[in-house]
Amino acid sequence: MARKKKKDTTELEKAFEKKWENPMKRPFLEKIVLNIGVGSGGEELERAATVLESITERKAVKTNSKINVKEFNLRKGRPIGTKVTVRGIDAEKLLKRLLIVNNNRMKRSSFDNYGNFGFGITEHITIPGIEYDNILGIWGLDVVGRIIRPGFRIKTRKQPKRAKIPKHHYVSRTEAQYFLKKNFGANIVERLELEFF
């Protein structure tokens, strides 16, 4: 049974390679978004923003609460987190650094059927090139990426008129997994095992 599954996977990968010969069907990494949810503003939020800026060398922006939650003392419009978006070649270099934290492993359930994927990093100091700073402390963060095909700009452009993207032009879950496996050396697993050093 396992041998048959391996054969099916190989055939699927060959189908993707054949599909990617068409330049309009060849997927690419559009962006990587790093996000830290703090829950409140002030010094904590500033420290979180500094952490993201040290990882990406880009300006972090604050994210605001969209709803009121009385139990958590959240008011609509208040800053509660920070994020940075990285695109292009810089996004590819950054993703390679971030994948090292989990030994290039990603959970199969971390993908959706629209080319999006995500994973968490529990301690930002495990990212290569980042050193511990006792003023900033240790932060966890979420990493979300998006894989698309050429032509997706028509969905968000302002002029001329926007248009819908047909379902077949989105990058499927299996295709996104193979894309990361081929281009970034990602190893897709069912679950991430904890490692003790």
N, C-alpha and C positions, 0 to 999 in steps of 0.2 A: 504493500500500500504506500509506504514511504517513497519507494522508487518511482511509482507512478506520479506522486505529487511533485517530486523533483523534476520529472520530465515535463509536467504541465507548466511549472514555473519557468523552465528554460524556453518553452514554446512561447510563453507570454512575453518574456524578455526579448525574444527575437521579433515578436510582433511590434513591440514598442520601438525597437531599433529601426524597423522598416518604416513605421509611422513617422519617426523623427527625421527621416530623409527629406521630408517636406519641411522647408524652413518655417512655414506658418504653423506647423504642428509641433515644432521642437520647443519643449518647455524650458523655462529659465527661472532662477530665483529672483523674484521681484523685490522682496524686502524682508528684513528681520526687525521685529519690534521687541525691545527689552522693557519690561514693566516691573515696577515695585509699588505695591499697595501699602501705604503707611496707615491710613485710617484717620489721619489728622494733619494739620499744617504745622508750621513752626520749624524749630530746629531739626526735628526728626526728618521732616520732608526735605529740608535743605541737605542733610547728610546723605539721604537716599539719592537725591539728584546728583550730588558730587560723585557717588559711587558709580552711577550709570555713565557719567561724563568721563570718569577715569577708565572705564572699560571700552567705551566707544570713541572717545576723543571728539564728541559732538555735544551740542547744547541740549540738555534735557528740558522737557516741557512738563508743566504740572497738569494733572488730570483732576477734574472736578466731579463732585457727587451729582448724579442725575436725579436722585430721589431723596425724600426725607425718610430717615429711619430713626425714630425716637429712642429706641432701645440702645442704639450705638452712638447717640448724640450726633447724628449726621444731618446736615441741612443741605438742601439742594443748592448747588453752585459753590460749595466750599471745596477747597483743594484737599484731596485725600490720597493722592499718589503722584507718581512721576513716570515718564516713559521717554524712550529715544527710538527713532526710526532710522535704520541704516539701509541704503539701497546700493545696487550695482556691485562692482568688484569688491568694495569695502564690506558689503553684506556677506559675500562668499568667504572672504578671509575671516570675518568675525565668526561665522557659523562653524568653520573648521576649528577655531579656538574653543568655542563653546561645547562642541561635541566631545572634545577630549575629556571634559569633566566626568562624563558618564562612560568613558572608554569607548566612545563612538557607538554606543548602544541607544536605540530608541524603541519605545513600546509601540507595538502594532496599533494599539488603540489611540495613539497620539495623532492620528491622521483622520481627516474627513474626506468627503467625496468632492470637494471643491478646490483641492490643491493646498489646503491649509494644514499646518502641523504645529505642535507645541510641546514644550517640556519645561520642567522646572530645575533650578539650580539652588540647592539649599544654602550654600555658603559661597559668596562671590570671590573669596580669596582662593578658591580651588581653580579659578580660571587662569590659564598660563599668562604670565606677565603682570599679574596683579599681586601686590604685596599688602600685608596686614597693616592697618593704620588704627592705632588705639583710639583716636578721636572719632573716626567714622564708625568703628565697630564692624560687626559681621552682618551682612544682609543676604537674604534669599531673593531670588527674582524669577520671573516668568519670561520665557523666550517663545515668541510666536513667529513663524515664517509663512510665506506665501509663494507658491510655485504657480506660474501662469504661462500661457502661450502668447505669442505676438497678437496684437489686435484687441487686447482687453481694455485699452484706453477709451474705446467707444462707449463703455459702460459708465464712465465717470466724467467724461469731457463736458465742457460747458457749451462750446460752439464747435461745429454745428450741433445739431440735435443729437441727444444721447440715444443709444440703441441697446437692446437686450442681447446678452451673450447666449447662444444656443447651448444646451446641456452637453452636447458632444465635444464642445470646445474647452470645457473645464478639464482640469487634470484630475483623474480619478485617484482613489486611495492607493491602489496597487501601483499605478504609474508614478505617483509621488514617492512611494517607498523605493521603487527601483531607481528613480532619478537620484535620490539621496545616497543610495547604495553605490551607484556607479560613479557619481561626481564628488561625493564627500566621504566615501568609505564607511557610511553608516551601516550598522548591523541591526536589523530589525528583529526584535525579540518579543515574546509574549508578555514577559514581566521582567522588571529590573531587580536583580538580586543584590542585596546589600553586601558590600565588601568591607572587611575589617583588616586594617593594616597593623 
